[in-house]
Amino acid sequence: MNLIIGLIIATVVSWLNFVIVDTFLGLPEAPGVKGAKTVGYSIKNRKGDLSGGFFQGNILCSPDASAGTLIASIGVYISGIQGGLIAALLVYIGNRLCADPGYAGTCGALTMTLLIFIFSFIGITPEMFICGMVIAIFTIQGIHHPTSSRLIGKIAKSFGRYTKYE
Amino acid sequence: MISIGANGFQLFVNYIVAIIVAIVLSLALRSPLLPKKPIRFSWTKSALFPTPIFAMGILAIFYSLNIFWIYNGLVIAVIVGAFLAIFVKYLFDYIFPIPQEGGSK
């Protein structure tokens, strides 16, 4: 497949995978650790959304589905499907070390392994997913926090996962 | 297409066997089937999480190191499933303790 088209599809798939898994498993609802709370309120003070801020703080402070997606892509690149399963285990251990129950990271890594396997049939390689995931996380964490937090806030509302914090 | 090993279907069966052995043995050791609700904030160890994750991950490490032993890796799958169920039940809290404060995401 053409590199640019493959990269665009991989970016969209990675973005949807980590945002849906993370939102569904409650990242925008509550800060897991103090760092996430600080990030959330800091983004709120800059006219962002508190729920989106907690989401960004949580993926910053522990390996959630964003890290799971990236590490699963790297695992599959290195040693095939086995690598994706090893990545899920490593992400889970990392989650426990970061005071996080670990559902989001593990589910993200496993769903991404499955998605890479499915998309490999139309010619998208794991390398494209590694690069696509870096671009996807850049759109959330790298460009403009208040704007991306408002988008995450809207997604969290539609999933019924909006925060109860003030 | 991504290669899933010399004998993909056999490996798939091995993973399923490891997961089933791990879940059944966890239930036999009186772990709950599901974590306490709300599940996404729960720290309970259960038969469905994280036992199968550990079983799959450790088995994948064996297979990616090309350790298959006899019956195309089926025996390793059963041993890993059983060992991981016991590990998660008895040793897990010692190695990965639940954080004391501020750790309820």
Interface residues (C-beta under 8 A of the other chain):
Chain A: L25 G26 L27 A30 P31 G32 V33 K34 N58 S62 V76 S79 G80 I81 Q82 G83 L85 I86 A88 L89 L90 Y92 I93 R96 L97 A99 D100 P101 G102 Y103 A104 T106 L110 I116 F117 S120 F121 P126
Chain B: M1 I2 S3 I4 G5 Y15 P38 I39 R40 F41 S42 W43 F49 P50 I53 F54 M56 G57 I58 L59 A60 I61 Y63 S64 F96 P99 G102 G103 S104 K105
